[in-house]
Amino acid sequence: MTGMKPGHAYGVHVHREPCGADPEAAGGHYQHRPSGDPHHVGPHNEVWLSFTADRQGAGARVARFTVPFGWVAASG
């Protein structure tokens, strides 16, 4: 990712469907145990990534993360 505010912290989360031209098509947040209960929203049940943009306003090309529920993701 590029074009971000240098040194600014950002949070990212994963949606159930792929991103596209229509943001609504991505669906809701991916949840390991799907629930409408607000107590299930958070890094204990969803995939939340955080990063800080570098001096040029770019994020890392590769990120590693661990979730407590053994989820695996692939990007393309």
PyRosetta script that sets phi, psi and omega in degrees:
from pyrosetta import init, pose_from_sequence

init()
pose = pose_from_sequence("MTGMKPGHAYGVHVHREPCGADPEAAGGHYQHRPSGDPHHVGPHNEVWLSFTADRQGAGARVARFTVPFGWVAASG")
pose.set_psi(1, 141.4)
pose.set_omega(1, 179.3)
pose.set_phi(2, -135.7)
pose.set_psi(2, 170.6)
pose.set_omega(2, 176.0)
pose.set_phi(3, 81.6)
pose.set_psi(3, 16.9)
pose.set_omega(3, 179.9)
pose.set_phi(4, -94.5)
pose.set_psi(4, 168.3)
pose.set_omega(4, 179.1)
pose.set_phi(5, -70.9)
pose.set_psi(5, 120.6)
pose.set_omega(5, -179.9)
pose.set_phi(6, -55.4)
pose.set_psi(6, 134.5)
pose.set_omega(6, 177.6)
pose.set_phi(7, 77.4)
pose.set_psi(7, -0.9)
pose.set_omega(7, -178.0)
pose.set_phi(8, -84.9)
pose.set_psi(8, 138.9)
pose.set_omega(8, 177.5)
pose.set_phi(9, -85.6)
pose.set_psi(9, 137.3)
pose.set_omega(9, -179.6)
pose.set_phi(10, -126.7)
pose.set_psi(10, 150.4)
pose.set_omega(10, 173.8)
pose.set_phi(11, -116.7)
pose.set_psi(11, 142.1)
pose.set_omega(11, -178.6)
pose.set_phi(12, -132.1)
pose.set_psi(12, 144.4)
pose.set_omega(12, 175.3)
pose.set_phi(13, -134.3)
pose.set_psi(13, 166.9)
pose.set_omega(13, -176.2)
pose.set_phi(14, -104.2)
pose.set_psi(14, 137.6)
pose.set_omega(14, 175.6)
pose.set_phi(15, -100.6)
pose.set_psi(15, 166.0)
pose.set_omega(15, -176.4)
pose.set_phi(16, -70.1)
pose.set_psi(16, -29.4)
pose.set_omega(16, -176.3)
pose.set_phi(17, -122.4)
pose.set_psi(17, 164.0)
pose.set_omega(17, 179.3)
pose.set_phi(18, -63.6)
pose.set_psi(18, 152.3)
pose.set_omega(18, 174.5)
pose.set_phi(19, -73.7)
pose.set_psi(19, 153.2)
pose.set_omega(19, 178.3)
pose.set_phi(20, -161.4)
pose.set_psi(20, -165.0)
pose.set_omega(20, -178.7)
pose.set_phi(21, -63.8)
pose.set_psi(21, -32.9)
pose.set_omega(21, 178.8)
pose.set_phi(22, -99.6)
pose.set_psi(22, 106.4)
pose.set_omega(22, -177.7)
pose.set_phi(23, -56.4)
pose.set_psi(23, -31.9)
pose.set_omega(23, -179.2)
pose.set_phi(24, -66.0)
pose.set_psi(24, -24.9)
pose.set_omega(24, -178.6)
pose.set_phi(25, -66.5)
pose.set_psi(25, -17.1)
pose.set_omega(25, -179.4)
pose.set_phi(26, -73.4)
pose.set_psi(26, -12.1)
pose.set_omega(26, 179.6)
pose.set_phi(27, 71.1)
pose.set_psi(27, -168.8)
pose.set_omega(27, -179.7)
pose.set_phi(28, -80.3)
pose.set_psi(28, -178.0)
pose.set_omega(28, 177.5)
pose.set_phi(29, -63.3)
pose.set_psi(29, 140.8)
pose.set_omega(29, 171.5)
pose.set_phi(30, -65.8)
pose.set_psi(30, 130.8)
pose.set_omega(30, 174.7)
pose.set_phi(31, -127.6)
pose.set_psi(31, 132.4)
pose.set_omega(31, 178.4)
pose.set_phi(32, -58.2)
pose.set_psi(32, -45.0)
pose.set_omega(32, 174.2)
pose.set_phi(33, -118.6)
pose.set_psi(33, 94.7)
pose.set_omega(33, -176.2)
pose.set_phi(34, -53.8)
pose.set_psi(34, 136.0)
pose.set_omega(34, -177.6)
pose.set_phi(35, -161.4)
pose.set_psi(35, 147.3)
pose.set_omega(35, 172.9)
pose.set_phi(36, -90.4)
pose.set_psi(36, -2.4)
pose.set_omega(36, -178.7)
pose.set_phi(37, -75.1)
pose.set_psi(37, 122.3)
pose.set_omega(37, -179.8)
pose.set_phi(38, -58.8)
pose.set_psi(38, -21.4)
pose.set_omega(38, 177.8)
pose.set_phi(39, -68.9)
pose.set_psi(39, -15.3)
pose.set_omega(39, 179.4)
pose.set_phi(40, -92.5)
pose.set_psi(40, 2.4)
pose.set_omega(40, 176.9)
pose.set_phi(41, -89.5)
pose.set_psi(41, 121.4)
pose.set_omega(41, 178.3)
pose.set_phi(42, 151.3)
pose.set_psi(42, 175.0)
pose.set_omega(42, -175.2)
pose.set_phi(43, -66.0)
pose.set_psi(43, -13.0)
pose.set_omega(43, 177.3)
pose.set_phi(44, -76.7)
pose.set_psi(44, -17.1)
pose.set_omega(44, -177.3)
pose.set_phi(45, -135.1)
pose.set_psi(45, -5.0)
pose.set_omega(45, 180.0)
pose.set_phi(46, -129.7)
pose.set_psi(46, 170.0)
pose.set_omega(46, 177.8)
pose.set_phi(47, -100.1)
pose.set_psi(47, 108.5)
pose.set_omega(47, 178.4)
pose.set_phi(48, -116.8)
pose.set_psi(48, 128.6)
pose.set_omega(48, 178.3)
pose.set_phi(49, -118.5)
pose.set_psi(49, 142.6)
pose.set_omega(49, 176.8)
pose.set_phi(50, -128.7)
pose.set_psi(50, 143.9)
pose.set_omega(50, 176.6)
pose.set_phi(51, -154.7)
pose.set_psi(51, 164.0)
pose.set_omega(51, 176.6)
pose.set_phi(52, -118.3)
pose.set_psi(52, 129.2)
pose.set_omega(52, 179.7)
pose.set_phi(53, -65.3)
pose.set_psi(53, 144.1)
pose.set_omega(53, 179.6)
pose.set_phi(54, -76.9)
pose.set_psi(54, -173.4)
pose.set_omega(54, -176.5)
pose.set_phi(55, -63.5)
pose.set_psi(55, -21.2)
pose.set_omega(55, 178.4)
pose.set_phi(56, -95.8)
pose.set_psi(56, 2.9)
pose.set_omega(56, 179.4)
pose.set_phi(57, 80.2)
pose.set_psi(57, 27.6)
pose.set_omega(57, -179.7)
pose.set_phi(58, -116.0)
pose.set_psi(58, 150.6)
pose.set_omega(58, 174.1)
pose.set_phi(59, -95.1)
pose.set_psi(59, 172.0)
pose.set_omega(59, -179.8)
pose.set_phi(60, -67.0)
pose.set_psi(60, 148.5)
pose.set_omega(60, 176.3)
pose.set_phi(61, -75.1)
pose.set_psi(61, -29.2)
pose.set_omega(61, -178.7)
pose.set_phi(62, -129.4)
pose.set_psi(62, 137.7)
pose.set_omega(62, 177.4)
pose.set_phi(63, -132.4)
pose.set_psi(63, 142.7)
pose.set_omega(63, 175.0)
pose.set_phi(64, -119.1)
pose.set_psi(64, 142.1)
pose.set_omega(64, 178.7)
pose.set_phi(65, -147.9)
pose.set_psi(65, 158.7)
pose.set_omega(65, 178.9)
pose.set_phi(66, -125.2)
pose.set_psi(66, 135.0)
pose.set_omega(66, 175.4)
pose.set_phi(67, -119.9)
pose.set_psi(67, 152.0)
pose.set_omega(67, -175.8)
pose.set_phi(68, -75.0)
pose.set_psi(68, -0.5)
pose.set_omega(68, -175.0)
pose.set_phi(69, -120.4)
pose.set_psi(69, 16.0)
pose.set_omega(69, 170.8)
pose.set_phi(70, 67.6)
pose.set_psi(70, 41.5)
pose.set_omega(70, -179.5)
pose.set_phi(71, -90.2)
pose.set_psi(71, 143.5)
pose.set_omega(71, 179.1)
pose.set_phi(72, -123.7)
pose.set_psi(72, 135.2)
pose.set_omega(72, -179.8)
pose.set_phi(73, -124.0)
pose.set_psi(73, 153.7)
pose.set_omega(73, 174.0)
pose.set_phi(74, -130.5)
pose.set_psi(74, 141.0)
pose.set_omega(74, 176.7)
pose.set_phi(75, -116.0)
pose.set_psi(75, 155.0)
pose.set_omega(75, -178.1)
pose.set_phi(76, -148.2)
pose.dump_pdb("model.pdb")
